Amino acid sequence: MYEIILFDLDGTLIDSGEGITNSVIYALKKYGIEVLDRRTLYRFIGPPLHQSFEKFYGFLPEQAKEAVEYYREYYREKGIYENVVYEGVEASLKKLFEAGKTLLVATSKPEAFARQILDHVGLSKYFKHIAGANMDGTRTDKAEVIAYALSLCGDKDVSKALMVGDREHDILGAKPIPVDAAGVLYGYGSYEELRDAGADFLFRTAVEFGSIF
């Protein structure tokens, strides 16, 4: 049914919680903010960073932009390597790749970081294109990233595309394109979040998304 499958990165292909939360903790310390429970920062995983600093800590736009730069100070050196591939992900990607599917990454993370991570964990070889945000903070909206990723596919029929992600932003970002969207329940979004966002499918494990034929 689907010929093009787009994947979110954080919370879908890799568990990047350690690297992202360590980077947020580092940035917040610059403002004298101490984090007592790392789990409260899991909400930073998925959405554009500047939006999260504004929404969860009341930062003004310019301050949020500055906080993202502090975040990247840690992330570039350490956080980018503090992640693991979810169980079953590589086997499913290999299965889809060998079945002739066009696989894409569509992430709100800067594209340069996404490429570096996927190279590091050995998953780059499965993807036709890796699409992400620009380092200057543009193209962070998920719908923009998805549209950009699909534009790289040339003359392929994008009506046969499916977006796979773990947060509501992945599901909602697919709607205006429009393409179908599936949520994964092993990431950082809840069943209720993905259901309410209008996910067309829900996968409990990475093994399940390997059966999209």
C-alpha positions as a Python dict, from the first residue, in 0.01 Angstrom:
ca = {
    (1, 'M'): (0, 0, 0),
    (2, 'Y'): (278, 246, 91),
    (3, 'E'): (578, 302, -133),
    (4, 'I'): (737, 594, 56),
    (5, 'I'): (781, 575, 432),
    (6, 'L'): (903, 873, 632),
    (7, 'F'): (1041, 831, 981),
    (8, 'D'): (1085, 1070, 1266),
    (9, 'L'): (1424, 1029, 1435),
    (10, 'D'): (1409, 1096, 1811),
    (11, 'G'): (1172, 859, 1987),
    (12, 'T'): (1106, 661, 1669),
    (13, 'L'): (1436, 529, 1534),
    (14, 'I'): (1655, 610, 1832),
    (15, 'D'): (1606, 662, 2203),
    (16, 'S'): (1780, 996, 2236),
    (17, 'G'): (1646, 1083, 2580),
    (18, 'E'): (1981, 1091, 2757),
    (19, 'G'): (2153, 1322, 2508),
    (20, 'I'): (1861, 1560, 2471),
    (21, 'T'): (1786, 1592, 2843),
    (22, 'N'): (2154, 1635, 2931),
    (23, 'S'): (2171, 1916, 2673),
    (24, 'V'): (1858, 2085, 2810),
    (25, 'I'): (1992, 2058, 3167),
    (26, 'Y'): (2318, 2220, 3050),
    (27, 'A'): (2128, 2505, 2882),
    (28, 'L'): (1894, 2568, 3176),
    (29, 'K'): (2187, 2591, 3416),
    (30, 'K'): (2298, 2900, 3223),
    (31, 'Y'): (1981, 3067, 3355),
    (32, 'G'): (2012, 2935, 3709),
    (33, 'I'): (1739, 2679, 3657),
    (34, 'E'): (1793, 2344, 3827),
    (35, 'V'): (1612, 2035, 3702),
    (36, 'L'): (1515, 1798, 3984),
    (37, 'D'): (1353, 1528, 3773),
    (38, 'R'): (1500, 1450, 3430),
    (39, 'R'): (1169, 1295, 3324),
    (40, 'T'): (1007, 1638, 3316),
    (41, 'L'): (1233, 1716, 3019),
    (42, 'Y'): (1107, 1428, 2804),
    (43, 'R'): (854, 1674, 2662),
    (44, 'F'): (1149, 1839, 2483),
    (45, 'I'): (1190, 1526, 2271),
    (46, 'G'): (1018, 1577, 1937),
    (47, 'P'): (900, 1940, 1914),
    (48, 'P'): (1127, 2220, 1789),
    (49, 'L'): (1355, 2322, 2077),
    (50, 'H'): (1286, 2694, 2073),
    (51, 'Q'): (914, 2626, 2107),
    (52, 'S'): (976, 2402, 2408),
    (53, 'F'): (1189, 2661, 2590),
    (54, 'E'): (913, 2917, 2532),
    (55, 'K'): (625, 2687, 2624),
    (56, 'F'): (768, 2508, 2926),
    (57, 'Y'): (992, 2777, 3077),
    (58, 'G'): (832, 3099, 2958),
    (59, 'F'): (1134, 3215, 2760),
    (60, 'L'): (1086, 3503, 2520),
    (61, 'P'): (1172, 3426, 2154),
    (62, 'E'): (1520, 3580, 2167),
    (63, 'Q'): (1598, 3410, 2496),
    (64, 'A'): (1475, 3077, 2358),
    (65, 'K'): (1702, 3120, 2057),
    (66, 'E'): (1995, 3182, 2293),
    (67, 'A'): (1900, 2874, 2498),
    (68, 'V'): (1910, 2660, 2183),
    (69, 'E'): (2268, 2776, 2124),
    (70, 'Y'): (2362, 2678, 2479),
    (71, 'Y'): (2190, 2344, 2423),
    (72, 'R'): (2403, 2287, 2114),
    (73, 'E'): (2725, 2358, 2303),
    (74, 'Y'): (2674, 2034, 2495),
    (75, 'Y'): (2494, 1847, 2219),
    (76, 'R'): (2768, 1891, 1958),
    (77, 'E'): (3034, 1747, 2188),
    (78, 'K'): (2852, 1479, 2385),
    (79, 'G'): (2474, 1468, 2349),
    (80, 'I'): (2480, 1368, 1984),
    (81, 'Y'): (2636, 1035, 2083),
    (82, 'E'): (2414, 969, 2386),
    (83, 'N'): (2147, 764, 2215),
    (84, 'V'): (2066, 404, 2124),
    (85, 'V'): (1873, 244, 1838),
    (86, 'Y'): (1543, 96, 1951),
    (87, 'E'): (1515, -281, 1947),
    (88, 'G'): (1381, -407, 1615),
    (89, 'V'): (1438, -84, 1424),
    (90, 'E'): (1728, -194, 1207),
    (91, 'A'): (1567, -530, 1122),
    (92, 'S'): (1247, -352, 1014),
    (93, 'L'): (1433, -91, 809),
    (94, 'K'): (1630, -364, 636),
    (95, 'K'): (1309, -553, 558),
    (96, 'L'): (1142, -245, 409),
    (97, 'F'): (1455, -145, 218),
    (98, 'E'): (1487, -490, 64),
    (99, 'A'): (1119, -480, -30),
    (100, 'G'): (1195, -177, -247),
    (101, 'K'): (1035, 90, -30),
    (102, 'T'): (1172, 444, -44),
    (103, 'L'): (1271, 532, 312),
    (104, 'L'): (1314, 890, 430),
    (105, 'V'): (1392, 1062, 758),
    (106, 'A'): (1185, 1370, 843),
    (107, 'T'): (1300, 1530, 1168),
    (108, 'S'): (1279, 1871, 1333),
    (109, 'K'): (1637, 1816, 1450),
    (110, 'P'): (1897, 2004, 1242),
    (111, 'E'): (1968, 1798, 932),
    (112, 'A'): (2342, 1804, 991),
    (113, 'F'): (2297, 1647, 1336),
    (114, 'A'): (2053, 1388, 1201),
    (115, 'R'): (2302, 1278, 936),
    (116, 'Q'): (2582, 1256, 1192),
    (117, 'I'): (2371, 1045, 1428),
    (118, 'L'): (2248, 806, 1159),
    (119, 'D'): (2603, 761, 1032),
    (120, 'H'): (2721, 693, 1388),
    (121, 'V'): (2456, 426, 1458),
    (122, 'G'): (2487, 269, 1113),
    (123, 'L'): (2138, 339, 980),
    (124, 'S'): (2212, 594, 704),
    (125, 'K'): (2243, 322, 438),
    (126, 'Y'): (1870, 249, 452),
    (127, 'F'): (1753, 602, 372),
    (128, 'K'): (1718, 763, 31),
    (129, 'H'): (1711, 1109, 187),
    (130, 'I'): (1758, 1254, 535),
    (131, 'A'): (1556, 1573, 578),
    (132, 'G'): (1567, 1801, 880),
    (133, 'A'): (1572, 2157, 1002),
    (134, 'N'): (1825, 2422, 908),
    (135, 'M'): (2080, 2528, 1169),
    (136, 'D'): (1940, 2883, 1166),
    (137, 'G'): (1609, 2761, 1309),
    (138, 'T'): (1413, 2760, 985),
    (139, 'R'): (1223, 2456, 855),
    (140, 'T'): (1153, 2323, 1204),
    (141, 'D'): (777, 2286, 1155),
    (142, 'K'): (703, 1919, 1095),
    (143, 'A'): (474, 1981, 797),
    (144, 'E'): (753, 2181, 633),
    (145, 'V'): (1005, 1904, 694),
    (146, 'I'): (773, 1635, 557),
    (147, 'A'): (695, 1842, 246),
    (148, 'Y'): (1066, 1905, 194),
    (149, 'A'): (1151, 1535, 232),
    (150, 'L'): (885, 1436, -21),
    (151, 'S'): (1006, 1702, -265),
    (152, 'L'): (1339, 1519, -277),
    (153, 'C'): (1165, 1211, -417),
    (154, 'G'): (1123, 1358, -764),
    (155, 'D'): (843, 1203, -963),
    (156, 'K'): (743, 936, -711),
    (157, 'D'): (373, 916, -618),
    (158, 'V'): (366, 1087, -278),
    (159, 'S'): (2, 983, -228),
    (160, 'K'): (149, 645, -134),
    (161, 'A'): (353, 791, 152),
    (162, 'L'): (324, 725, 525),
    (163, 'M'): (473, 929, 810),
    (164, 'V'): (583, 733, 1120),
    (165, 'G'): (656, 911, 1449),
    (166, 'D'): (609, 907, 1824),
    (167, 'R'): (462, 1253, 1897),
    (168, 'E'): (154, 1448, 1796),
    (169, 'H'): (372, 1682, 1588),
    (170, 'D'): (450, 1393, 1352),
    (171, 'I'): (83, 1309, 1307),
    (172, 'L'): (-41, 1668, 1278),
    (173, 'G'): (245, 1756, 1042),
    (174, 'A'): (131, 1489, 797),
    (175, 'K'): (-227, 1619, 774),
    (176, 'P'): (-176, 1929, 555),
    (177, 'I'): (45, 1747, 302),
    (178, 'P'): (-172, 1527, 310),
    (179, 'V'): (-29, 1182, 383),
    (180, 'D'): (-129, 909, 626),
    (181, 'A'): (46, 896, 961),
    (182, 'A'): (127, 620, 1207),
    (183, 'G'): (226, 657, 1571),
    (184, 'V'): (470, 436, 1761),
    (185, 'L'): (389, 360, 2123),
    (186, 'Y'): (743, 280, 2240),
    (187, 'G'): (866, 639, 2206),
    (188, 'Y'): (790, 951, 2408),
    (189, 'G'): (429, 1016, 2307),
    (190, 'S'): (133, 852, 2479),
    (191, 'Y'): (-146, 648, 2324),
    (192, 'E'): (-388, 933, 2404),
    (193, 'E'): (-164, 1196, 2244),
    (194, 'L'): (-127, 1001, 1921),
    (195, 'R'): (-491, 897, 1908),
    (196, 'D'): (-617, 1250, 1967),
    (197, 'A'): (-383, 1383, 1698),
    (198, 'G'): (-555, 1149, 1451),
    (199, 'A'): (-302, 873, 1387),
    (200, 'D'): (-421, 635, 1116),
    (201, 'F'): (-228, 346, 1273),
    (202, 'L'): (-53, 272, 1601),
    (203, 'F'): (246, 40, 1631),
    (204, 'R'): (341, -107, 1967),
    (205, 'T'): (689, -213, 1856),
    (206, 'A'): (941, -136, 1585),
    (207, 'V'): (895, -490, 1457),
    (208, 'E'): (536, -403, 1363),
    (209, 'F'): (625, -113, 1134),
    (210, 'G'): (846, -351, 939),
    (211, 'S'): (530, -513, 806),
    (212, 'I'): (401, -211, 613),
    (213, 'F'): (340, -366, 271),
}
